[in-house]
Amino acid sequence: MSEFLKLAYELIAKVIYNIAEWIASIFMGFVKVFITGWVEYAAIFMTYFIPFSLPLKILSILLAVVLIAIPILVGVIVVRKIIIHVKLRATKDENTTLYKEIGRLNRQVISLVDEKNKILALKVNSMGGVGRIPYVGASALTEDTIPSLQNVTGQAPAAQGTAASEMVNVEGVEVPANTPVEKVLAVTTPNKSDKITASRFPKLTQVDEKYSGFVEPVYNDTITLQEFAENYRLFAASEMHLYYTPEIVRRFVAGMAASKLLILEGISGTGKTSLPYSFSRYLDNPATMVSVQPSYRDRTELLGYFNEFSKRFNETEFLRAMYEANYRKDPSFIVLDEMNLARIEYYFAEMLSVLEMPSHDEWVIDLVPTQWDMDPKQLHGGKILVSDSLWFVGTANNDDSTFTITDKVYDRAIPIELNERAEAFTCEPQPKCYVTSQHLEEMFEQAKIDHPISQETLEKMDKLDKYLQTRFKLAFGNRIIKQMYDFIPVYVACGGTELDGMDYIIARKVLKKFESMNVSFVRDEIKGLIVYIEKVFGRSNMADSKAYLQRIQNLY
């Protein structure tokens, strides 16, 4: 044990000695460079300076000045930094106290402004024999005393012996003249419903008024999905001169069955924005258009926020449309135009999470922490319900001005590509369609019964899934499987085929992940994947998936 202690002692001593020697060498080097070294510098300088000609002597002097100025400048900067640091530390406690005082004064201002508003809410003409109440906004912000009925109205204070007997009539109620204003309000307005106050949600309150006498149209509960899709195509052509292929319409309707979020992609001018707009016109419930801005960073850009100073909620059109959907039985649409100008997973994150909740009772968003008496009817406990009759449709361009849509968003949405314009055609005028979202959902469910995915197609899908897992480490996630079971039957009910529906989902939901994989690896393996798809599904099938793979291969 003693030998070990000797070892430890010698090692530790040697380390400490080396550290001390290192520090001493640094100190001695500093002394030699900046203090004792001046003698050597001067000797070298004079050795060369004396025999120099006049121009060389001038250059030598300039060099000496520069060499002297550099350490002096460094020293000044270091000393200045030290002084500033010391001053900041000295005033840290004073700054903390100042910030606390500013916060206290801000809270006092808000409290006094609220008290001023209560005073102004008193009915002036109801105070018998007193006269008008002067404006007290300025005094409420400068005086420390709580306003009372006596000092607000300008009455002289009552004598000490008669103070209790001096009474004033306020709205038919006799109260002592020196009663504080808060107690006057409590006496004259015993019921909260009698208070004169405005709603903090003016836009939503207007929606309540709009639907107070709303008469619902006669809804068509006999229409089929195929008629629903085809009639829309005819309506868009005859009434709005917008032309879409049956395939695009089928994908849009089937996408509504699979997700509450649809993303329309493609080149400019193919009708991405006009598709949901004309579809909402077809249902006689015009969509709300929201132009996404590059500055969108969080949920307040869409939902608004509560202003603590004005006691009003800054409402947006997005919030109004989402609230109005709770009054409608027919499908409602909110269109997020150019949705990838900002990062979708930032400003739309809460909505993505809410729509993933399995129970519709959980589709609620907190707007304000508490309920007020004058809040809109469809707000419960400061929360707004996301109606199951509401769909969100985003349009997206892929260029240098936009952000890439992440897998988190794609997995929850149904992407629909519009890369070419449909040929114009003529048809008879087609009327609007009045259908409830409940009947639409019932048609979606009926399609699953009438057109279930065949066992043969499921086996082929399973083979492709195993191939993708083995070669590319890709798999059909649970969310994609569910969307496939929702999408394909509705797609078939709208006039499509089972394989075409599966082809589209695989291309847009599974194979799209190749874009984020290694470039050379994808290029070398895609040809084998195309061959395997043709072997499993047939050479004439899965055209969309094969075309997509070939496009990715050519791109890389």
C-alpha positions, 0 to 999 in steps of 0.5 A, a space after each residue: 500500500 505504501 508503494 502505491 501511495 508513493 506512486 500516486 504522490 510522485 505522479 501528482 507532484 510531477 503533474 503539478 510541477 509541470 503545470 506550474 512550470 508551464 504557467 511560469 514559462 508563459 509569464 516569463 515569456 510575456 515579461 521577455 516579450 513586452 518588458 525585458 525584450 525592449 533592450 534587445 529590440 533597441 540594440 537591433 534597431 540602433 545597429 541597423 538604424 545608424 548607417 541607414 540613409 534618410 529614407 530608410 531611417 524614416 521607414 525604420 521609425 514607421 516600423 518601430 511605431 507600428 510595433 509599439 502601437 500593436 501591444 498598446 492597442 491590445 492592452 487598451 482593448 483588454 482593459 476596456 473589456 474588463 471595465 465594461 464587464 465589471 460595470 455590468 456585474 455591478 449594475 446587475 442587481 439594479 437592472 433586476 430591480 428596474 425590470 420588476 418595477 416596470 412590470 409592476 407599473 404595467 400591471 397597475 396601468 392595466 388594472 387602472 384602465 379596467 377600472 376606468 372602463 367600469 366607471 364609464 359603463 355607468 349610465 350617466 343620466 340615471 343618477 338623479 340630481 347628480 348631473 353628468 359624470 366627468 371623464 376620468 380616463 386621465 385621473 384613473 391613470 395618475 391617481 392612486 385612490 380607487 374612484 368612488 361614486 362621490 369623487 367621480 361625480 364631484 360631490 362634496 364629502 358628507 359631514 362626519 355625522 351624516 355620512 351614512 345618511 347621504 344617499 344617491 339614487 343609481 338606476 333606481 337603487 339608493 346607495 351611500 354617496 361614498 360607495 366604491 364604484 365596484 360595489 355600485 356596479 355589483 348592486 345595480 347589475 346583480 346578474 352577469 347577463 345584465 352587464 353592458 359588455 361586448 363579445 371578445 369574438 366579434 367575427 364569431 358572434 356575427 356567425 352566431 347571428 347569421 345562423 340564428 334564422 338559417 333555413 337548411 336546404 333540402 338535402 339529396 340523400 339518394 345520390 350515389 358516389 359515382 353520380 356525385 363525382 360525375 355531376 361535379 365534373 359537369 357542374 364545373 364545366 357548365 357553370 364555371 368553365 373549369 375542366 377536370 378529368 374523371 380520374 382527378 375527380 375520383 382521386 379528390 373524392 376518394 382522398 376526402 374519404 381517406 384524410 381530412 387534409 388533401 394536398 394538390 401539387 403540380 405545375 402552375 395553371 392546372 387548376 389546383 386552387 380552382 378545384 376545391 373552390 369549384 367543388 365547394 360551389 358545387 355543394 353551395 358552401 363556398 370555400 374559405 381561401 387562406 393565402 399562406 405567407 412566408 412569415 407563418 411560424 406558429 398556430 397564431 397565424 391561422 387561429 389568431 390570439 387573445 390581446 390581453 390589453 384590449 381584451 379582444 381575440 384577434 380573429 382570422 378568416 381561418 378561425 371564422 371558417 372553422 367555427 362556421 363549419 360547426 353550423 353546417 351539415 354539408 361539407 366545408 372546405 378551407 383552402 391553404 393556398 401556397 401552403 409550403 411558402 412556410 414550413 407546414 409542420 410549424 404553423 399547422 402542427 397542432 391541427 395535424 395532431 388533432 386530426 390524428 385523434 381517434 375519437 372525434 370528441 378529442 378534435 378540440 383546440 384551446 383558444 382561451 383558458 376560460 369561458 366568458 358570458 358573451 362568448 360565441 355559442 359554439 365555444 365551450 370552455 374556451 375551446 373550439 371543435 373541429 367539425 367532422 364536416 370540415 376538410 383542409 385543402 392545401 395547394 403546393 408548388 415545388 420551386 425555389 421559393 417554397 419549402 419541401 413538404 416533409 414526410 410528417 405532412 405527406 403521411 397524414 395527407 392525401 397528395 393529388 398531382 395535377 400536371 396537365 389540363 383536361 380537354 374542354 368539353 360541352 355539356 348541359 347545365 348541371 345544378 348544385 348538389 345539396 348533400 350532408 357530410 353525414 350522408 357523404 360519410 355513409 356513402 364512404 362506409 357503404 363503398 367499403 362494404 360494396 367494394 372491399 379490396 380483393 384478397 388477390 390484390 392484398 396478396 400482391 400488395 403484401 409481396 410488394 411490401 416484403 420486396 420494398 422492406 428487403 431491398 429499400 428498407 421501406 414499409 407500408 406503415 399502419 397509417 398508409 394501410 388505413 388510408 388505402 382501405 379508405 381510399 380504394 373502395 371509394 375510388 372504385 365506387 366513383 368509377 375507377 378500378 381497384 388496381 388503379 386506386 392501389 397504384 396511385 396510393 403506392 406511387 404517392 405514399 410509398 415510392 415518394 420516399 425514394 426522393 429522400 434516399 441515397 441518389 446512386 442507390 436509388 438509381 441502381 435499384 429502381 430498374 429491378 423494382 420496375 421489373 418486379 412490379 410488372 411481374 407481380 401486377 402485370 405489364 399493363 398495370 401499375 402505370 402510375 407507379 412505373 412512370 413515377 419510378 422512371 421519372 425519379 430515375 431520370 431525375 437522378 
